[in-house]
């Protein structure tokens, strides 16, 4: 079997995920009316008024932190703060600054060596999408009638479409006259098998790649029912940009999606939940976890040996070229904040971030996690980025910056293989190797000191990396690692 080809630039990239409405207001975009208070608790409907020029203003800060990639939640014109209900895929939302703001952002990011990945929502659109509005206005006379999954009684002319239904007509689900994603009336599902729809979506993907973006994160790809859509999407995208990075939002291990015909990577939630379950040292916020379905099912406290087993599994089920570019994360717009999951424990968050940044794959920091932001399930995980970070937040950023500097400075912390050297109780020691260069990472999230016995002496050539604000372990007699409570050591 031929090796899977993945974009080379991703191997050394650290992503930063931005929810545009919540990151920064620039003051350069005219407000259409009053926004929700920036520091007020976020609501599902409220728009806080962050814009892309605000992100441009912080590019130097992100570059200083060590960020080399941006993943932006949807930016196309829509009626909501999250913009997963696109009204116009050809335009950037005016509230975000429009296409001119994206032009400045992409150019400014590239000047700083930062790649840009956009969120592509091609399974469904919003009610404001012009073809859907045509169907609402013209009914079966609309030339766009085949762009959507209309109910048979609508196609037979026995009833019309109700895009704003009230109540549950049949006692089990809302009857709209068309299919919506997860039956949401506001998210009409697109018939991607219909050639005009398909061509429209491929044209959208190609247009923004030509504009200069570096890849797509694809929303709910498993809900697209045509099995030929994503292979053709990849072919079309790669024809425009051979190194385009394509990430699928699939929450479980799914190596069948990563064989070279569809995506380069998945959003690696299984690894993220393993990291959180381990870094917690036995203390997780169950209330926060219960608010997110996948966390409720799969996230639990684990010890060092179980983390080792999960890592061996995660890195053995797919081609190494895929492992090297997996989109690794410990939090996103769809999950409670990592710190909140970890019961507010800043020390546990440091350990989780340390593992995220030193395991194989492309790590991603959700905006504000470098400051230790808290937040429960959606919408609370989408708070406004702090305008005046506390001293604690500044210290957390210093730690993340130091860890990113170590990753950038030592190839074995960002490339190559990984193996478990030792795991006992709450602690684990890992070895990474890239082209003969080695690194050792040992972590103890337990509340008491730990010792790990290795089967072979640690090479004297390996020296410890300074990690700002973290208790540091040490080597004893060449084969023993002593780790303080909630401490770690990196040797390179």
C-alpha positions in Angstrom: 0.0 0.0 0.0 1.3 3.4 -0.9 2.2 5.8 1.9 -0.3 8.5 2.8 0.7 11.9 1.7 0.1 14.8 4.1 1.1 18.5 4.0 4.7 18.8 5.1 4.2 22.3 6.7 1.7 20.9 9.2 4.4 18.7 10.9 5.9 21.8 12.7 2.7 23.8 13.1 1.0 24.9 16.3 -2.6 26.0 15.7 -4.6 28.6 17.6 -8.4 28.3 17.3 -10.3 31.6 17.2 -14.1 32.0 17.6 -14.1 35.4 15.7 -17.1 37.0 17.5 -15.3 36.5 20.9 -11.7 37.3 20.3 -11.2 41.1 19.8 -13.1 44.2 18.7 -10.9 46.4 16.6 -13.1 49.5 16.6 -12.7 49.6 12.8 -15.9 47.9 11.9 -19.2 49.9 12.1 -21.6 48.3 14.6 -25.0 47.7 13.1 -26.5 48.2 16.6 -25.7 47.4 20.3 -23.6 44.3 21.0 -23.8 42.0 24.0 -21.4 43.2 26.7 -17.9 41.8 26.1 -17.5 40.6 29.7 -21.1 39.6 30.2 -21.8 35.9 30.4 -22.2 34.6 26.8 -25.6 33.7 25.5 -26.5 31.4 22.6 -27.9 34.3 20.6 -25.8 37.3 21.7 -23.3 38.9 19.4 -20.3 40.4 21.1 -18.8 42.1 18.0 -15.4 40.6 17.7 -14.0 41.1 14.2 -11.1 40.0 11.9 -9.3 43.3 12.2 -9.2 42.7 16.0 -7.4 39.4 15.2 -5.0 41.2 12.9 -4.1 43.5 15.8 -3.1 40.5 17.8 -1.0 38.6 15.2 2.3 39.9 16.7 1.2 38.6 20.1 0.3 35.2 18.7 3.6 35.0 16.8 5.4 35.9 20.1 3.6 33.1 21.8 4.8 30.6 19.2 1.7 30.2 17.1 2.2 29.2 13.5 -1.4 28.3 12.4 -4.9 29.8 12.8 -8.2 27.8 12.7 -11.1 30.2 12.5 -14.7 29.2 13.2 -17.0 30.2 10.4 -16.6 33.7 9.0 -19.1 33.8 6.1 -22.2 36.0 6.2 -24.8 34.5 8.6 -27.3 35.6 11.2 -25.7 34.2 14.3 -22.6 34.6 16.4 -21.3 31.1 15.5 -22.1 31.4 11.7 -22.6 27.7 11.2 -25.8 28.8 9.3 -24.2 30.5 6.3 -26.4 32.9 4.3 -23.6 33.7 1.7 -20.5 31.5 1.3 -19.1 34.0 -1.2 -18.8 36.9 1.4 -17.2 37.4 4.7 -19.7 38.7 7.3 -19.7 42.5 7.3 -19.8 42.4 11.1 -16.4 40.7 10.9 -15.0 43.4 8.5 -15.9 41.7 5.2 -13.6 40.4 2.6 -11.1 43.3 3.1 -10.5 42.3 6.7 -9.9 38.7 5.6 -7.4 39.9 3.0 -5.5 41.9 5.6 -5.6 38.9 8.0 -4.4 36.3 5.5 -1.6 38.5 4.3 -0.6 39.6 7.8 -0.6 36.0 9.0 1.5 34.8 6.1 4.0 37.6 6.6 4.6 36.2 10.1 4.8 32.6 9.0 1.3 31.8 10.3 -1.0 29.6 8.2 -4.8 30.1 8.0 -7.5 27.4 8.0 -11.2 28.2 7.6 -14.3 26.3 8.8 -16.2 24.8 5.9 -19.9 24.0 6.6 -21.0 22.2 3.5 -23.5 19.7 5.0 -26.1 22.4 5.7 -26.7 26.1 5.3 -28.8 28.8 7.0 -32.4 29.8 6.3 -31.0 33.1 4.9 -29.1 31.2 2.1 -30.5 32.7 -1.2 -31.4 29.4 -2.8 -33.4 28.4 0.3 -35.1 31.7 0.3 -36.0 31.1 -3.3 -37.7 27.8 -2.3 -39.5 29.6 0.5 -40.8 32.3 -1.8 -41.5 30.3 -5.0 -42.1 26.9 -3.7 -42.0 24.2 -6.3 -41.5 26.8 -9.0 -38.1 27.6 -7.6 -35.2 26.5 -9.7 -33.5 25.6 -6.4 -36.1 23.1 -5.3 -33.7 20.2 -5.8 -31.0 21.8 -3.7 -32.7 20.6 -0.5 -34.4 17.5 0.9 -38.0 18.4 0.6 -40.6 16.1 2.1 -42.7 14.0 -0.3 -45.9 15.7 0.6 -44.3 19.0 -0.3 -43.1 17.6 -3.6 -46.6 16.3 -4.2 -48.0 19.8 -3.6 -50.1 18.7 -0.6 -48.4 21.1 1.8 -45.9 24.0 1.9 -42.7 24.6 3.8 -42.7 26.0 7.3 -39.2 27.3 8.1 -40.3 28.7 11.5 -42.5 25.9 13.0 -44.0 26.2 16.4 -44.2 23.1 18.6 -43.9 19.4 17.7 -46.6 18.5 15.3 -46.4 14.8 15.5 -45.1 14.5 19.1 -41.6 13.4 18.2 -40.1 16.0 15.9 -40.9 19.3 14.3 -42.4 19.1 10.8 -40.9 21.7 8.5 -41.4 20.1 5.1 -37.7 19.7 4.6 -34.7 18.1 6.3 -32.6 20.1 8.6 -29.4 19.1 10.3 -30.4 17.2 13.4 -33.9 18.5 12.5 -33.1 22.1 13.2 -35.3 24.3 11.1 -32.6 26.9 10.9 -30.1 24.5 9.3 -31.5 23.2 6.0 -29.5 20.2 4.8 -27.9 20.5 1.3 -28.4 17.8 -1.3 -24.8 17.5 -2.2 -25.5 14.7 -4.7 -27.4 17.2 -6.8 -24.8 18.4 -9.4 -25.5 22.2 -9.1 -25.2 22.1 -5.3 -22.0 20.0 -5.6 -20.4 22.4 -8.1 -21.4 25.4 -6.0 -19.7 24.0 -2.9 -16.6 22.9 -4.7 -16.4 26.4 -6.2 -16.6 27.9 -2.8 -13.8 25.7 -1.5 -11.6 26.5 -4.5 -12.3 30.2 -4.4 -11.1 30.7 -0.9 -8.0 28.5 -1.5 -7.2 30.7 -4.4 -7.7 33.7 -2.1 -4.9 32.4 0.0 -6.2 30.2 2.8 -4.1 27.1 3.6 -6.8 24.6 4.3 -10.3 23.7 5.5 -11.7 22.3 8.7 -14.8 20.4 7.5 -17.9 20.5 9.7 -19.9 17.3 10.4 -18.5 15.4 7.4 -20.0 12.1 8.4 -23.5 13.6 8.0 -22.9 14.1 4.3 -24.5 11.0 2.9 -23.0 10.9 -0.5 -19.8 8.8 -0.2 -18.3 10.3 -3.3 -18.5 13.9 -2.1 -15.4 14.1 0.2 -13.0 12.2 -2.2 -14.0 14.6 -5.0 -13.7 17.6 -2.6 -10.1 16.5 -1.8 -9.2 16.2 -5.4 -10.7 19.6 -6.3 -9.0 21.3 -3.3 -5.6 19.7 -3.9 -5.8 20.6 -7.6 -5.9 24.3 -6.5 -3.5 23.9 -3.6 -1.4 20.7 -3.4 -0.5 21.3 0.2 -4.0 22.3 1.5 -4.6 20.8 5.0 -8.0 19.1 5.3 -9.4 18.3 8.7 -12.6 16.4 9.4 -14.7 17.0 12.4 -15.2 13.4 13.6 -15.1 12.8 17.3 -14.1 9.2 17.5 -11.2 7.1 16.3 -11.9 6.7 12.5 -8.8 5.7 10.6 -10.9 4.7 7.6 -11.3 8.5 6.9 -7.5 8.9 6.9 -6.3 6.6 4.1 -5.4 9.4 1.7 -8.7 9.7 -0.2 -10.5 12.2 2.1 -8.9 14.0 5.0 -5.4 14.6 6.3 -6.5 14.7 9.9 -9.4 14.5 12.3 -10.1 16.7 15.3 -8.4 14.4 17.7 -10.9 14.5 20.6 -10.1 10.9 21.8 -6.5 11.9 22.5 -7.7 15.2 24.1 -10.0 13.3 26.5 -7.2 10.9 27.4 -4.9 13.9 28.2 -7.5 15.6 30.3 -8.4 12.4 32.1 -4.8 11.8 33.0 -3.8 15.4 33.8 -6.7 15.7 36.2 -4.9 13.4 38.7 -8.3 12.0 39.7 -10.1 15.3 40.0 -12.6 16.2 37.2 -15.5 18.6 37.2 -18.3 16.1 36.6 -20.9 18.9 36.3 -19.0 20.4 33.3 -18.5 17.0 31.8 -22.1 16.1 32.0 -23.0 19.1 29.8 -21.2 17.7 26.8 -22.4 14.4 25.3 -19.1 12.9 24.2 -17.4 14.0 27.4 -20.2 12.4 29.4 -19.7 9.1 27.6 -15.9 8.9 27.3 -14.1 11.3 29.6 -13.0 9.9 32.9 -10.0 9.9 35.2 -7.2 7.6 34.1 -3.7 6.7 35.5 -0.3 6.5 33.8 -0.5 2.9 32.6 -3.9 3.5 31.0 -2.7 6.7 29.3 0.2 4.6 27.9 -2.2 2.0 26.5 -4.3 4.8 24.9 -1.3 6.4 23.3 0.0 3.1 21.9 -3.5 2.5 20.5 -3.9 6.0 19.1 -0.5 6.0 17.3 -0.9 2.5 15.9 -4.2 2.6 14.1 -3.1 4.9 11.2 -0.2 5.7 8.9 2.6 7.6 10.8 2.3 10.4 8.2 -1.3 10.9 9.5 -0.3 10.7 13.2 2.2 13.5 12.5 -0.5 15.9 11.3 -3.5 14.9 13.5 -5.3 18.0 14.8 -4.7 17.5 18.5 -6.7 19.5 21.1 -7.9 19.6 24.7 -10.8 22.1 24.1 -12.8 23.8 21.5 -16.0 25.8 20.9 -18.0 22.6 21.4 -16.5 21.5 24.7 -16.2 22.9 28.3 -12.9 24.8 28.8 -10.0 22.5 29.7 -9.4 24.3 33.0 -13.0 24.0 34.0 -13.0 20.2 33.2 -9.9 20.0 35.4 -11.8 21.5 38.3 -10.2 24.9 37.9 -6.7 23.5 38.7 -4.1 25.6 36.9 -1.3 23.1 37.7 -3.3 20.3 36.0 -4.0 22.6 33.0 -0.2 23.2 32.6 0.4 19.4 32.6 -2.4 18.9 30.0 -0.9 21.6 27.8 2.6 20.2 28.2 1.4 16.8 26.9 -0.6 18.4 24.1 2.5 20.2 22.9 4.9 17.3 23.1 2.9 14.4 21.7 2.9 13.6 17.9 0.6 15.7 15.8 -0.3 19.3 15.3 -1.4 20.8 18.6 -4.1 23.4 18.8 -4.7 25.9 21.6 -8.3 27.1 21.9 -8.3 30.9 22.3 -7.7 32.0 25.9 -6.5 28.6 27.1 -3.0 30.1 27.2 -4.4 32.5 29.9 -6.3 29.7 31.8 -9.7 30.9 30.7 -12.6 29.0 32.3 -16.1 28.1 30.9 -18.6 25.4 31.0 -20.4 23.8 28.0 -21.5 25.8 25.0 -22.2 28.8 25.2 -20.1 29.4 28.3 -16.9 28.1 26.6 -17.3 31.0 24.1 -16.6 33.9 26.5 -15.0 37.1 25.4 -11.2 37.0 25.4 -9.9 38.9 28.5 -9.1 42.5 27.8 -7.1 42.8 31.1 -5.5 39.5 31.9 -4.8 38.8 35.6 -1.3 38.1 37.0 -2.2 34.4 37.1 -3.2 34.5 33.4 0.1 36.2 32.5 2.0 33.5 34.3 0.1 30.8 32.4 0.9 32.5 29.1 4.6 32.6 30.1 4.5 28.8 30.7 2.8 28.1 27.4 5.3 30.4 25.6 8.2 28.5 27.2 6.7 25.1 26.3 6.2 26.3 22.7 9.7 27.6 22.5 11.0 24.2 23.7 8.9 22.4 21.0 10.2 24.7 18.3 13.8 24.4 19.4 14.0 20.6 19.6 12.9 18.5 16.6 12.2 15.4 18.8 9.4 17.3 20.6 7.5 17.9 17.4 8.4 15.1 15.0 9.2 11.4 15.0 8.2 8.5 17.0 7.0 8.1 20.6 7.2 5.2 23.0 6.3 4.6 26.6 9.4 4.2 28.8 7.6 3.7 32.1 4.2 4.2 33.7 3.2 3.6 37.2 0.4 5.1 39.4 -0.3 8.6 38.3 3.0 9.1 36.4 4.3 8.3 32.9 7.6 8.8 31.0 7.7 9.0 27.2 10.6 9.0 24.8 10.5 10.7 21.4 13.0 10.2 18.6 13.4 12.1 15.4 16.3 11.4 13.1 18.4 10.2 16.0 17.6 13.1 18.2 15.9 12.2 21.4 13.7 13.7 24.0 12.2 12.4 27.3 8.9 13.8 28.7 7.8 12.6 32.2 4.7 13.9 33.9 3.2 13.3 37.4 -0.3 14.8 37.8 -0.7 13.2 41.2 -0.9 15.2 44.4 2.1 13.4 45.9 5.7 12.9 44.5 6.3 9.9 42.2 9.3 7.8 41.1 9.6 6.0 37.8 12.2 3.3 37.3 13.5 3.0 33.7 15.0 -0.2 32.2 18.0 1.6 30.8 20.1 4.6 32.0 19.1 8.1 30.8 21.8 9.4 28.4 24.0 12.0 30.2 23.8 14.1 27.0 20.1 14.9 27.7 19.6 18.2 29.5 16.5 19.5 31.3 14.3 22.2 29.7 13.3 25.1 31.8 9.5 25.3 32.1 8.2 28.5 33.6 6.2 28.0 36.8 6.2 24.2 36.8 7.7 22.0 39.5 10.5 20.1 37.8 11.6 16.5 38.2 15.1 15.1 38.2 17.2 12.1 37.3 18.6 10.0 40.1 21.4 7.5 39.5 20.7 7.4 35.8 17.7 5.1 35.8 15.3 6.7 38.2 13.1 9.7 37.6 11.8 11.6 40.7 8.8 13.8 39.9 7.3 16.3 42.3 3.5 16.5 42.8 1.9 17.9 39.7 5.3 18.2 38.2 7.1 17.2 35.1 10.5 17.1 33.4 11.6 17.4 29.7 15.1 16.2 28.8 16.4 16.9 25.3 
